[in-house]
Amino acid sequence: MLDSDFFRRWLTVAAAMVEREAGRLTELDSAIGDADHGSNLQRGFRSVMTELEKESPAGPGAVLVMAGRRLISTVGGASGPLYGTLLRRTGKALGDATEVTPGEFTEALRAGVAAVAQLGGAKAGDKTMLDALEPAAEALATSFSAAAEAAEKGALATVPLQARKGRASYLGERSIGHQDPGATSSALLMAALAEAAEATP
């Protein structure tokens, strides 16, 4: 069973990974975006950590809804609303339960990913975060590590794609040959999930 502590641990590991990888994310974004993806996510996850230190949301759903709210209010550009929607919708799908099963979390994450697709009007293959998130949500039914691997594979697969949504789409064919920063940060989020699962007693 997955409780509030598990989801707090996931966000804590994710925040640490974002801190570590912020430079790389911004470098990827400088090629096909506004060169601020890493710094934006850094600011957002720092805000999430500050909020988690101040309050203890009761239940997995409440933890994710709170994190999503913080990301929406502190992260600039498109990534704030998109990541915020992912976590908030996943949290809402989990409801008020104090513990959830991995299967329930898988279903909730799929609802979160679907909400991101709806908000951004994108689909897998458009060279966006969905290229990592959609395969991860499917693979989560197998295991946390399978989800992380699927997300990483999906992020790497964005390199030869032409961007069809978001800032990178303005570049047309010049977006080909660059890894999508949103898919890369989504893969980090899934890697953090696998790491949090490994650390679960």
Solvent accessible surface area in square Angstrom, and as a share of the most:
residue,aa,sasa,rsa
1,M,135,0.60
2,L,12,0.06
3,D,52,0.27
4,S,22,0.14
5,D,85,0.44
6,F,3,0.01
7,F,0,0.00
8,R,62,0.23
9,R,62,0.23
10,W,0,0.00
11,L,0,0.00
12,T,69,0.40
13,V,25,0.14
14,A,2,0.02
15,A,9,0.07
16,A,52,0.40
17,M,14,0.06
18,V,6,0.04
19,E,68,0.31
20,R,161,0.59
21,E,40,0.18
22,A,8,0.06
23,G,54,0.52
24,R,108,0.39
25,L,0,0.00
26,T,37,0.22
27,E,123,0.55
28,L,37,0.19
29,D,13,0.07
30,S,66,0.42
31,A,49,0.38
32,I,4,0.02
33,G,18,0.18
34,D,85,0.44
35,A,45,0.35
36,D,52,0.27
37,H,16,0.07
38,G,0,0.00
39,S,53,0.34
40,N,11,0.06
41,L,2,0.01
42,Q,36,0.16
43,R,114,0.42
44,G,0,0.00
45,F,5,0.02
46,R,134,0.49
47,S,18,0.12
48,V,0,0.00
49,M,36,0.16
50,T,74,0.43
51,E,28,0.13
52,L,8,0.04
53,E,146,0.66
54,K,149,0.63
55,E,69,0.31
56,S,92,0.59
57,P,16,0.10
58,A,87,0.68
59,G,4,0.04
60,P,0,0.00
61,G,2,0.02
62,A,39,0.31
63,V,0,0.00
64,L,0,0.00
65,V,32,0.19
66,M,4,0.02
67,A,0,0.00
68,G,0,0.00
69,R,119,0.44
70,R,70,0.26
71,L,0,0.00
72,I,65,0.33
73,S,78,0.50
74,T,34,0.20
75,V,9,0.05
76,G,30,0.28
77,G,63,0.60
78,A,70,0.54
79,S,13,0.08
80,G,0,0.00
81,P,53,0.33
82,L,34,0.17
83,Y,4,0.01
84,G,0,0.00
85,T,29,0.17
86,L,0,0.00
87,L,1,0.00
88,R,78,0.28
89,R,100,0.36
90,T,0,0.00
91,G,1,0.01
92,K,114,0.48
93,A,48,0.38
94,L,15,0.07
95,G,34,0.33
96,D,141,0.73
97,A,45,0.35
98,T,101,0.59
99,E,80,0.36
100,V,3,0.02
101,T,49,0.29
102,P,67,0.42
103,G,46,0.44
104,E,91,0.41
105,F,0,0.00
106,T,5,0.03
107,E,104,0.47
108,A,3,0.02
109,L,1,0.00
110,R,73,0.26
111,A,28,0.22
112,G,0,0.00
113,V,7,0.04
114,A,60,0.46
115,A,17,0.13
116,V,3,0.02
117,A,22,0.17
118,Q,155,0.69
119,L,97,0.48
120,G,38,0.36
121,G,45,0.44
122,A,14,0.11
123,K,134,0.57
124,A,49,0.38
125,G,34,0.33
126,D,6,0.03
127,K,2,0.01
128,T,22,0.13
129,M,11,0.05
130,L,2,0.01
131,D,14,0.07
132,A,0,0.00
133,L,1,0.00
134,E,57,0.25
135,P,46,0.29
136,A,0,0.00
137,A,3,0.02
138,E,107,0.48
139,A,21,0.16
140,L,11,0.05
141,A,72,0.56
142,T,111,0.64
143,S,45,0.29
144,F,36,0.15
145,S,57,0.37
146,A,25,0.19
147,A,0,0.00
148,A,16,0.12
149,E,114,0.51
150,A,20,0.16
151,A,0,0.00
152,E,84,0.38
153,K,149,0.63
154,G,10,0.10
155,A,0,0.00
156,L,97,0.48
157,A,58,0.45
158,T,0,0.00
159,V,51,0.29
160,P,88,0.55
161,L,53,0.27
162,Q,49,0.22
163,A,3,0.02
164,R,148,0.54
165,K,82,0.35
166,G,52,0.50
167,R,113,0.41
168,A,10,0.08
169,S,32,0.21
170,Y,165,0.63
171,L,38,0.19
172,G,21,0.20
173,E,133,0.59
174,R,172,0.63
175,S,0,0.00
176,I,78,0.40
177,G,47,0.45
178,H,70,0.31
179,Q,25,0.11
180,D,11,0.06
181,P,10,0.06
182,G,14,0.13
183,A,0,0.00
184,T,4,0.02
185,S,4,0.03
186,S,0,0.00
187,A,4,0.03
188,L,21,0.10
189,L,6,0.03
190,M,0,0.00
191,A,35,0.27
192,A,0,0.00
193,L,0,0.00
194,A,11,0.09
195,E,82,0.37
196,A,0,0.00
197,A,24,0.18
198,E,143,0.64
199,A,63,0.49
200,T,51,0.29
201,P,159,1.00
